[in-house]
Amino acid sequence: MPAKTALDADARGGTGEAVGPLLRGVGVLRRLTEAGGTLSPSTLERTTGLARSTVDRITATLARMGYVRLDGRDVVLTPGVMELGNAYLAALRLPALLGARADALADELDESVSLAVADLDGIRFVHQATRRRAMSVSFRIGDLLPAERTAPGPLFATEWTPRDWARWHARRAADPADTAFPALPPGPVPTGDSAFPARVERARRDGWAVDDQLIEPGLVAVSVPVRDPATGRPACVASVVSHTSRHAAADLRGSLLPRLRTAAAAMECDLRTAPPPRPGPPPAGLASWTTAFKHELGRDFVESLARGLTVPAAFGEGRSALSLTEVARATGLARATARRALLTHEHLGLVLAHPDRTFSLTPRVLDLGFPPLSRSTLPRLAEPHLRALADRLQEPTALAVLTADGTEIQYTAQAGASRVLTVHITVGARLPAAATSLGRVLLADTASSLPPALAQVRVQGYALVDEELESGLRSLAVPVRDRSGRVVTALDVATHAARRSLRDCLQDVLPALRATADRIQTDLHTASRFSPVPLS
């Protein structure tokens, strides 16, 4: 079926009780994800087959939910949409339980290490420990790859049933070019299916598997299963990923496999001894805000889409399998509405129904925005908020971090103002930390014993520097904190003393500055829950 008619066909058929707007909205999120996070409305119209008015209503709804932003002529995914994938990863628990082991192995071997789970006849990455070097080798969390072109694939396929093999053969026949896997890099597709069953049998015999440049030239990987102590089946597969200039595929067994096996055995021990999850209070009324947004936006707000997208947020740590009643209670939806939303998500492959009449999220939830956003840096997250603040105040704004020795700040992002007399900041520029408002905010969080001036900055939560660095220059800065509460960057607004008095800075600029810092902080907390966010 051509891509341009697929979404409407899903809405009309497939399952008689599917919620059409939810089907179409999820389709828009998938198209944005496949495109790397940004598309124009006209491209969405063309690739989804939806009417332009429908695309506009869906994107307006997603924007009001904080899942996309409308940036000029483009629709852009925002970190808010990662809440959907975070719900799946929290319910899965594997990244939280095993991620530290993967990170330690990556440090020890100085190679990238990944954890992957099975997703039908593909594999999907749920954790990455990446080495930051010029020639880095890693995948994004949420990336889906065909099982036959990976090292984890044969290990998962040792558990396949005849039905699974039939699905794999059907997919290979229908899509020999692997177009259903947008994460695959461009290049020639290996031909023939005969090698994969042989690799599966070898993996069954050896207990490990290798990818010898099946994804792209130069990339090699070795994988071992991490088995679920309750079932004995692979809960996930751990891989060490490298390239041929560092390790030849033939040498992986001797150079990397022994240490990988030791780490996998430790991971299995972690799974056996992990305490049961301690869920917090179950959410309630997740969809209660949708009525207010409906009144606010009128027909431009698609309430059934918004309500349906609250369903994944009902899941989480300690809530990996929920009944219909529990989903309805968590979302605040009527049972009939929650049931239709669950059936729609099941039709889309995002939810799995179990014989005990409970439901759980599938790895496919990570299709909804997670891969392109899992590599975001803090400057990239902050830039749209900086632009909005600069436009609102008509003053330049910037983000900075402390240098390693703590004596200077380095600017990591900025947004300018359209003025003749303004402050020009270059990303990468450095200034003495003690002489800047940004630096004082950052220094105020570095030690328990502080000079009185910095202690005051810590107490009041901002720093104001008045013509100390340069005559006429006033700047006001506030902190941005990570999930642990540590100040990781600072945000400032700079102005000329003739434009804003000290009182103006505190009464007019400070509230807007703090509100912007809160928005950046919210995005940072969402994006960094399961994926580290580099500060620069």
N, C-alpha and C positions, 0 to 999 in steps of 0.2 A: 504494500500500500504506500503511495507517495507520502512523504513527510507532511506535505501541506494539508492533507485531509485526515491525518491520523487522529488528531485530538478531537475533532468533531465526531469522528466515527466512534471513538471510545465513549464519548458523551451520549451518543445515541444508542449504542449497543454494548456488547461485552457482558455487562451485568445490569439487569433491569432496575436494580435499586441504587446504582451509582449516582453520586451527586455530581452533575455535569460541571458546575462552576469549580468544584474542587479538582476534578480531573483536568480541566483546562488550566487552572492555576498552577498545579504541580507540573504540568507540561511546560508552562512558561519558565518555571524555575529550572527545570532540566535543560531547556534550550540555553538559558543564560549560563548554566554551569558548563555545558559542553563548549560554549564559545569563550570560556575563560573568565566570565563574570560580567561582560558588557556587551550589549546589543542595542541597536536603535529600535524604536517601535515598529518601523517599517520592515526591518529584518525579522522581528518577531512575528509580524503579520504574515510575512511570506513563508517562514519556516514552520509555523504552527497551523496555517490554514484558517486562522481565526479572523473575524472581521476586525478592522482597526478600532472600532468603538469598543469591542470586547477586550482587545489588548489594552486599551487605555484604562478601562474599568479595572481590569485585573492588576495592572501595574500601579494604579492609584491605591488599590486596596493593599497590595504588598508594601507600598511605600508607607502607608499609614500604620502598618504593622511593624515597620522598621526592618523589613527584609530586603528592600531595595531602596535606592534613591534615584530621583530623576535629575540627571546631570546634563543640562543643556538638551541635546537631542538624544541622549543615551539613557538607557535603563541599566543601573549598576547594582550588582549584589552588594549588600552590606553585612558586617559581622553579625548583625542580629539574626540572620537566617541560620547561622551556625548553631543556634539553640536546638534546632531539629536534630542535627547530627550529634550534638552533645548529649541529648536525651538517650540516643541509642548507645553511645559509648559509655555513658554512666551505667545504663542497665547491663551492658556487656561485662563491665568491671575489669576486663583483661588489661586495658591500658593502665589503670590505676594499680593493679596488682603486680604486673610484670614490667611496666615501663622502666622502672629504675634499674632492673637487671639488664634490659636492652641498652640503656644509656651507659651503664658501667662497661658492658662488653664493647661498645663502640669506642669508649675512651681507651680501653686496654688494647684493642686491635688497631686503633686509628682507622677504622673503616665504618661505613654506614651500616646500621642494623635496623631491620624492620620486623614488625609483627603483622601477619595477615590472617584473615579468616576466609572461609569458603562463602561464596555467593553464587548459588546454583552451579553452573559450569565455568565460573570464573573465580578469581581471588581478589580480595579487597584489602587494602592496607589500613590498619587501625592504629599504628604507632610507628614513628620514625625517629631514629637517633642519627642525625645528619652531621657529617664532617664538613666544616666550612673551609673549603680550599678552592682554588681556581677551577680544578677539574673535580667537581663534586658529583657523586652518584647516589641518587635517592629518588624515591617516589613521594607523592603527596598523600597525606592521610585522606582516605576516601577514594583514591584512584582504583578503578576496576580494570583488570587485565584478564585475557583469556587464559584458562588453566594451562593449555598446551604450550604457551610461550613463556612460562615462568618456572622457577625452581619449586615454589610451594605447590603448584598445581598437581604434579604427580602424587605428592604425598596426600593431598585431600582426595584425589581420585582413587586411591586404594580403598576408599570406603564407598565408592559409587555403586549404586544398584543398576540393574539393567535399564530401568527407566531413566536414570541419570545419563547413562551412556547413549541412550536413544535421543535424549535432549541435546547432548553434545554433538552427535552426528547430524541432527537436524539443523542445529545452528551453523555448523561448519558448511553444510550444503547450501543453506540460504544466504550465508554471509562469508564467503571465502576470503574476502578482502579485509575482514575484521572491522568493518565500518561502525559496528555497534560499540566499539571501545575507543572513545575519543582520547583517552589518556595515552594510547599507543603513539610513539613518535612516528613521523613519516618515514617511509622506507619500504623496501620489498617485503612481502609477506611470505613466510616459509610455505612451501607447497607440500601437499600430501599429508594424510592423517596417520599413516602407518607407524610413524616413529613414536607417537604419544602413548599408545597402549604398551609399547615395549618399555618406555621410560617409567610408566606406572608400575609395571611388574618389577623393574629394577629397583624402584623406590620401595616397593613392598618387601623385597629381599634385603636391601641394604639398610633401610631405615633413614635414608637421606637422599637428596636429589640436588642436581646442578642445573643452572641455566648457563649455557655456553653461547652467549651472544644471540639469544632467541628474540630478545626485545629490540636490541639495536647493536650494531657493531661496536665492540670494545667493552660491552657490559657483561660481567659475569657475576654469578651469585651461587651460594651454597645454602641449603635449607635443611632443617630438621623439625620434626613435629614436637609440639608441646601438648601432651595428652591430658585430657580431662580425667581426673582420678575416679570420677563416678562411672564413666562410660568406657574409658580406654580409647576413645576416639580422639583425633586431634582437636583440641580446643582452639588452637591457632598454630601457625607455623612461624618459627623464627628464622631469619635469613641474614647472612652477611653479604653485602653488596659491594663490589669493587670493579675495577677495570683492568684490562689486559696489560697495561703498562706497569701495574703493581702486582698482579697475580694472574698467571695463566690458569685457565679452567682445569687443566689436567693436574695442577698443583694444589687445588683448593682442598682436596682430601687431607693432605699432609699439613698445609699451612694454616688453615682456618677451621676445619671441621672439628678437631679435638676440643678446642676451646668453646666452640659453639655448642657441642654436645654437653659439655660441662654446664654451661649456662642454661641450656634447655632443661637439664635434670634439676637444677636449682629452681627454675620456674615451675616445674611440676611439683616440687616440694612446697613452693609458695601457694600453689593452688590447693594442695592437700591440707595445709595448715591455716589457710585464710579463715578468719572468723566470719560468721554470717554478716551480711550487710546490715548496717544500722541506718535505716531510712529515717529521714526527718518526718515531720508531719506531712501527710499526703496533701498534695495541692487541692485546692477547692475553688470552683468558680473561675477557671482559667479563661472561659469565653464570656465572662460577664461584661467586659468592656465593649464587646462588639456592638451592642445596641446603641451605646452612646456615639460610637463612630458612625453608625448608620444614620443617626439623626444629624450628625455633623456634616457628612459628605453627601447624603441623599443617595440617588441612584448610582453615583460613582463608586459607592462602597458595596462590594459583593459580600454580604454577610455570611452566606453559606460557605464561601471559600475561607474567610477568616475563622469561622467556627471550626471548620474541618481541620485547619492547620494547627489548632490548639491541641488536637488529640495526641500527637507525638509527645508533647510536653508533659502529658500525664504520666509517662514512663520515666524511669531513672533508677538510681542505685536503690536496691531493695524493692523496686517496682518493675522487675523485668517481665513479669507476666500478670496481666490484669484482666478481670472479668468485665463484662459490659457494664455492670452496676458500678464498678470502681472507676471506669473511664467516665461514665456519666456524672458521677459525684465529683471527680477531679476537674472536669471541664465546666460543670454547671449546665450541661446540655440535657435536654429531655432524652430519655432512653431511646426513643425512636430515632431522634436526630443523631445521637452518638452511634447507634447501630448502623445507620446509613453511612456515616463517616468512616467507621471501621471497615465496612464492606467495600467502600471506595478505595481506601488505603490497601486493603487486601487485593483488590483487583489490580492496583498499580504495583503490587509487589513490595509495598512498604511495611505491611503488617502480615504476620502469620497467625492463622487461627489454629488452636490446639484442640485435641479431642476432649479435654476437660473443660472446654468452653471458655478458655482464657485466650488472650491475644498477646503477642509480643512484637516488638519492632524487628525488622530485618536490616542487614547491612545496606540495603538499597536506599535507606533514608539518607545515607551519606551522598547520594546523587544530588541532593537538594542544596547546592551551593558550597559544600564543604571543601572539595579539592582546591579550587582556585583561591579560596580564602585562607587555607591552612598554611600558606607560605607568606602571609602578610607580614610586613614589618610595622613597627609602631609609627614611623613617619607616614607610611601609606594609610594606616588606619586614621591618623590624625588629620591628614591634609584637607579632606572636605570640611571638617569642623573648623580648621583654621581659616579656610576661605570664607565660610559663612560668618565667622566672627569679624574678620577684616572688612567684609562688605557691610556688616551691621554698624561697626564703629567708625569705619573709614580711617582706620589706623592699622599699621602693620603688626602682625603677630607672628610668633615663632615658638619652636620647640627646641629644647637643648638637653644634653646629658653631660654629666661630669666626665672628664678624661680620667684615665686609669690612675694617675697620681693625685687626682683631686684638686689640682691647682687651677685648672681651666675648665671652661665649658666649651662644648662643641655643638654648633647648631646642626640639627638634623632635619628640620622642615621649617617652611616659612610661607606666609601669604602676605603680599604687599598691598598697599593702598594707592588709589589713583590721586595722588597729591603732588604738587610741585615740590613742597618741602616735606620730606619723609625720611624714614630710616631704611636704608638698604642693607639687608642681611643676605649673606651668601651661605648656602648650605655647606657645611664643612669648616666654616670659619671658627676661630677660637678667640676667646677673650678671658681675662683673669676672672676666676670664679668669684672672688671676694668683692669685686667692684661692680657686679651685675646683680639685678634682681633675680634672674634665673639661677645664678650661682649660689646666691644666699639661700634660696629655697632648697636647693639640692644639698648644700653643706649643712643646713639645719637638721637634716635627717641622718647624718653620717656618724654621730657620736652622742654618747649620753651626757658628757660634760662639754658645755658650749660656752663661748663668750656671751655676755649679756645680749648683744645685738642679735646674734643668731638664735639664742634662746627665745627672744621675743618673736622672731619670725616663726619659730616652731609653734609657739602658743597661738599666735593670731592667724596662722595659716596662709600668710602671704608676705611678700617682700616688696617694698616701694623704695626705689632708688631715685633721688632727686638731684639731677645735674652733677653727679659725682664722676661718672665716666666721661661725660662730655657736656659742655655748657649747653643749656637749652633742652637736654634730653632727660625725659622722665620715663621710667619703665616700671611696670607692675607685674609681678609674677605669682603664680600659684602652683602647687604640686599636683602631679598625677601619680597615683599609687597602683601597684600591681595587686594581684589577688591576695597576697600575704600582708598587704598594708604598707609595704616598703615604697618609698618615693623613688621612682625609676626615671622620671623625666620632669621637666618643668615647662610651663606655658606662660608666655608673657605678651603684653601689649606695650608698645613703645609710642610715645607722643612727644610733641614739642611743648615746652612749658607755656608758650603763649597761647596754645589751643585749649589746654585743660589744666585747671588748677589742681592742687593736691586734693581739695575737697571733691572736685569732679571725678578724679581718678577713683576715689573710694566709693562715691555714691553711684556713679554711672558705669564705670569700667569694671570695677571689681565684681559686681553680681554677674555681669555677662561673661567675664573671664572664668568665674567659678562654674557657671552653668556649662560652658564649653568644656572645661576640664572634666566635669562629671560625665559628659557625653563620651569623651575620649576614653575615660576610665571604664565606662560601661562596655564599650566596644572591646577594649583591651581584656577585660575580665572574661567576656564571652569567647573571644578568639583564642585566649591562652589556656582555656580549661584543659584541653588535651593536646594542644599544639603550641610549642614555645614560640613566642613572638620576639624576634630580634629587635633591639632598641634602636638600631640604626641601619 
